[in-house]
Amino acid sequence: MYRYSEQRAGARRTISGPRPARSGSQSLERGLDILEMIEAENGDIGVRELARRLELSPTIVQRLVTSLAMRGYIEKNTETSRYRLGHRSMILGASGERGVDYAATARRELDRLAREHHLNGFVAVLRGGRAIYLLAVQADGPVAIRVSLGSEMPLHSTAAGKVLLASLDDADARKLVGHRKLAAITPHTITDPAALLASLPKVRRQGYATVVEENIPGVLSVGAPITDRGGTVVAALSTAFPKYLDGDMTLQRVVPLVTAAALRVSRTLGAGELGTAPAMRLTAIGERNGGKR
């Protein structure tokens, strides 16, 4: 049996040497092979292609991907019937790739925002050029905003999406946004790519993004970056709340809540330590807004 891998230089796909002898569960080994192959693909891949590369029958591979999809480790693209990594794989990756479980800390912060301030909360990551919902907590109030974990969020109309865009350099952000008119999700959505890109320096300077009815009519949103020790943005934490139900709940009131929560999560990754360059001024803003707690 040979293992598929991808040469990052030049994006050339190759076949590596034979696998070592295995002594564990065959089904588990095959399931892990599928996860590794989908991750290496950095995109969608079909059952027949998986079967060909693994030298297994499509029936066996279909049974395995069905089980993985049911548990959320992969997900099916309904338009193409191809598979990509699901939200559970992303949560595991977020927990392990930097040595600590920042996803668990983020969940506690979202729970607190929902419990104490009735804010719907989310954490999103950028994977393969897509913004993906990693965590979501619905507020116990008159308006609950529900999303499916692992589903894609618009980069151009959400506060978290704008934070993730702003974490990129101008060239990479321009590549993701493209040159065509963006989808007008509401009458307030920014649809001009040039105007969207022009707004990103402000997000970087102030350390957070705000959205006013750009993604959902009547809903406001605030997003802030979660950074690691080196100042790299690894995720975005955001909240969303109705514009009209609570006159005291304004963007000015919510911004400090969100930036402080994002900083507390970032501290589990070493952000804000002496000598660390904070990304997007997160550390200074978060500390000012109570992130030291």
Secondary structure, DSSP 8 states (H G I E B T S, - for coil): -EEEEEETGGGEEEEEEE-----S-HHHHHHHHHHHHHHHHTS-B-HHHHHHHHT--HHHHHHHHHHHHHTTSEEEETTTTEEEE-HHHHHHHHHHTTSS-HHHHHHHHHHHHHHHH--EEEEEEEETTEEEEEEEE--SSS------TT-EE-TTTSHHHHHHHHTS-HHHHHHHH-SS----SSTT----HHHHHHHHHHHHHHT-EEEESSSSTTEEEEEEEEE-TTS-EEEEEEEEEESSS-TT--HHHHHHHHHHHHHHHHHTTTTT-TT---GGGHHHHHHHTTTT-
